[in-house]
Amino acid sequence: MKIDIIEINGIHLAELISDEIIIIEPQDALDIMAEAGYLGSVKLIFHEKNLGSDFFDLKSGLAGEILQKFSNYRVQLAIISDHTKFSSKSLRDFISESNRQGRIFFVNSRDEAIKKLAG
């Protein structure tokens, strides 16, 4: 696992880089958040492939718990995923509401993630 720092107009974004599932439980996300903060960023980019499958199963509570921590610590997060593939209405509603709130974004590309977080 690696965290890359991207600087856009003086704003530091931290991107989690790995081909493996890294975030299985809330503490994993907190550890990455802390590492990003140490590197000078309160804006993170996660990729779908780094999230355990329970994340997109709202019944597990994992997404809600992780995203609440980001909200509590005032850290912005962009999750790059093909969220159109999810058929759950409650998940689609959750994604829409998150995007509307402006702290957590579900996006389709890295460019979109950077635009949302650096904008």
N, C-alpha and C positions, 0 to 999 in steps of 0.2 A: 504494500500500500504506500502511496505517495500523495502528498498534497502539493499541488502547484499553485503558486500565487500569480494571478493575472492583474496587472495594473491598467486601469482605464480611467483617464482624466483624474488621476490622483486617488481613485477608489480601488481598494485592494479586494479582489475576489479570490476565494480559495476553492479549488476544484479537486475533488477526490478522484484520484487516478488509480484504478485497479481493474483487473479482469475478473475478480473474485467477489463473492458476496462478503461484505464487510460489516454491514449493519444488520444484526440479528435481534438485538435487544436495545432498549433505550440508552443504556450505558455506552454502547458502541457509538451512538450518535453524539452523546455528551463528550466522549473522549475526542472525537474528531472536531467538535465545536471548540473544545479547549485548545487543541493543537492549532487550529486555524486562528484563534484569538492570540495565541502566543506568536504566530507569524504575522499578526497585524490585521486580520480580517474578521469582520462580523457579517460577512456575506459568503454563503457557501453554495457550491454546485455539487449535487449528487447525481449519479446515473442509475437508472433502473436496475442495471445488472449488479449494482453494489448493495441492493436492498433485498433482504430475505423475502421469500414469497408471502409470508404473513403480513408484510407491510400493506399489500394491496387487498387484504382480506379484512374489511372493517370490523368483522366480528371478533378478531383477535385483539383489537384495541391498540395494536402496536403503532399504527400511523398516528392515531389521535394522541397517544402518549408522547411520541417523539416530536410531533409538530407543536404540541403544547409547550414542550421544553424550549423549542426555538422561539416561540412567542414570548414565553416568560423571560427569557434572556435577551430579548430584542435582537435576535440574530435572523437575518433574512436567509431564505433557502430557495433554491430553484432545483427542481427534480426533473431531469430529462428523461422522458419516457414516451412510449407510444400508448398514451392513455386511452386512445380511441378503441383499443382492442378489448377493453374491459366492458363487460355487458351489464354489470351491476348498476342499477339506477342509483342506489345509495352512494356508491363509490363515485359515479359521475357527478352527483350533486355535491359530494364532499370536495371533489377537485374544483368544481365551479366556484363553490363558496370560498375555498382557500385562495383561488386566483383573485377573487373579488376583494378579499381582505387586504391584500397588498404586502403581506409579510412572507407568505409561502406561495411559490408559483410552480405549477406543473406545466412544463413546456415541452415542445417537440424537438428542439435542437440546442446545441451549445450556443450558437449565435443568439437565439432567442433568450436563453438563460442570462447571457452577458448583458443583453439589452435591458432586460427586466431589472437586474440587480444594479447595473451601473447608471440606470436612468433616473 
